[in-house]
Amino acid sequence: HGKVLVEKIKETLDAKGIKSTAILEKGHVGPTILSKSEKENCDVIIMGSRGLGNITSLLISSASNYVVHHAKCPVLLIH
């Protein structure tokens, strides 16, 4: 199911002239995203955020929070 979803998103971006790469990996989310983005020399990481708020995000470690604080390239969060 994940592969189909990722490919649909890539097709949508391609149709709009936005260069993208569809990647589906297994592993711990934050470190896996960072590792892959560094290996692929990504210009930007685009990912969703659940928008739990400042207090909740302090108590619950999220993938988007991890990536934002550890990425070597810009990160765009979609809320």
GUKEBA-567209 format. One record per residue (C-alpha): residue in three letters; residue number from 1; x, y, z. Coordinates in steps of 0.2 Angstrom, whole numbers, plus 5000, padded with zeros to 4 digits. Each point is the difference from the previous one (the first is absolute). Layout:
% residues N
{kemar "ALA",NUM,{X,Y,Z}} ...
//
This chain:
% residues 79
{kemar "HIS",1,{5000,5000,5000}} {kemar "GLY",2,{5014,5012,5004}} {kemar "LYS",3,{5009,4998,4983}} {kemar "VAL",4,{4984,5004,4991}} {kemar "LEU",5,{4997,5016,5010}} {kemar "VAL",6,{5018,5005,4998}} {kemar "GLU",7,{4999,4997,4981}} {kemar "LYS",8,{4984,5010,4999}} {kemar "ILE",9,{5008,5015,5009}} {kemar "LYS",10,{5015,4999,4988}} {kemar "GLU",11,{4988,5000,4985}} {kemar "THR",12,{4991,5015,5006}} {kemar "LEU",13,{5017,5010,5003}} {kemar "ASP",14,{5006,4994,4983}} {kemar "ALA",15,{4984,5006,4991}} {kemar "LYS",16,{5004,5018,5008}} {kemar "GLY",17,{5018,5000,4994}} {kemar "ILE",18,{5007,4997,5017}} {kemar "LYS",19,{5015,4988,5001}} {kemar "SER",20,{4998,4987,5013}} {kemar "THR",21,{5006,4983,5005}} {kemar "ALA",22,{4988,4987,5007}} {kemar "ILE",23,{5008,4990,5015}} {kemar "LEU",24,{4992,4987,5011}} {kemar "GLU",25,{5011,4994,5014}} {kemar "LYS",26,{4998,4990,5017}} {kemar "GLY",27,{5008,5005,5016}} {kemar "HIS",28,{4999,5013,5014}} {kemar "VAL",29,{4991,5015,4991}} {kemar "GLY",30,{5011,5015,5005}} {kemar "PRO",31,{5017,4992,4998}} {kemar "THR",32,{4995,4991,4984}} {kemar "ILE",33,{4994,5016,4992}} {kemar "LEU",34,{5016,5009,5005}} {kemar "SER",35,{5011,4986,4994}} {kemar "LYS",36,{4992,4999,4983}} {kemar "SER",37,{4999,5019,4998}} {kemar "GLU",38,{5019,5001,5002}} {kemar "LYS",39,{5004,4985,4989}} {kemar "GLU",40,{4989,5008,4986}} {kemar "ASN",41,{5007,5017,5003}} {kemar "CYS",42,{4982,5007,5002}} {kemar "ASP",43,{4997,5019,4998}} {kemar "VAL",44,{4985,5000,5012}} {kemar "ILE",45,{4990,4987,5010}} {kemar "ILE",46,{4981,5002,4999}} {kemar "MET",47,{4990,4991,5013}} {kemar "GLY",48,{4983,5001,5009}} {kemar "SER",49,{4998,5006,5018}} {kemar "ARG",50,{4986,4994,5012}} {kemar "GLY",51,{5000,5018,5008}} {kemar "LEU",52,{4999,4994,5018}} {kemar "GLY",53,{5006,5017,5007}} {kemar "ASN",54,{5015,5005,5010}} {kemar "ILE",55,{4996,4992,5017}} {kemar "THR",56,{4995,4983,4992}} {kemar "SER",57,{5015,5000,4988}} {kemar "LEU",58,{5011,5002,5016}} {kemar "LEU",59,{4993,4984,5007}} {kemar "ILE",60,{4998,4990,4985}} {kemar "SER",61,{5015,4998,4988}} {kemar "SER",62,{4993,5001,4982}} {kemar "ALA",63,{5009,4996,4984}} {kemar "SER",64,{4997,5017,4993}} {kemar "ASN",65,{5007,5008,5015}} {kemar "TYR",66,{5016,4989,4999}} {kemar "VAL",67,{5003,5004,4982}} {kemar "VAL",68,{4998,5019,5002}} {kemar "HIS",69,{5013,5000,5014}} {kemar "HIS",70,{5012,4988,4992}} {kemar "ALA",71,{4999,5003,4981}} {kemar "LYS",72,{5015,5007,4990}} {kemar "CYS",73,{4988,5008,4987}} {kemar "PRO",74,{4984,5010,5001}} {kemar "VAL",75,{4984,4991,5006}} {kemar "LEU",76,{4983,5005,4995}} {kemar "LEU",77,{4986,4994,5011}} {kemar "ILE",78,{4982,4999,4994}} {kemar "HIS",79,{4987,5002,5013}} 
//
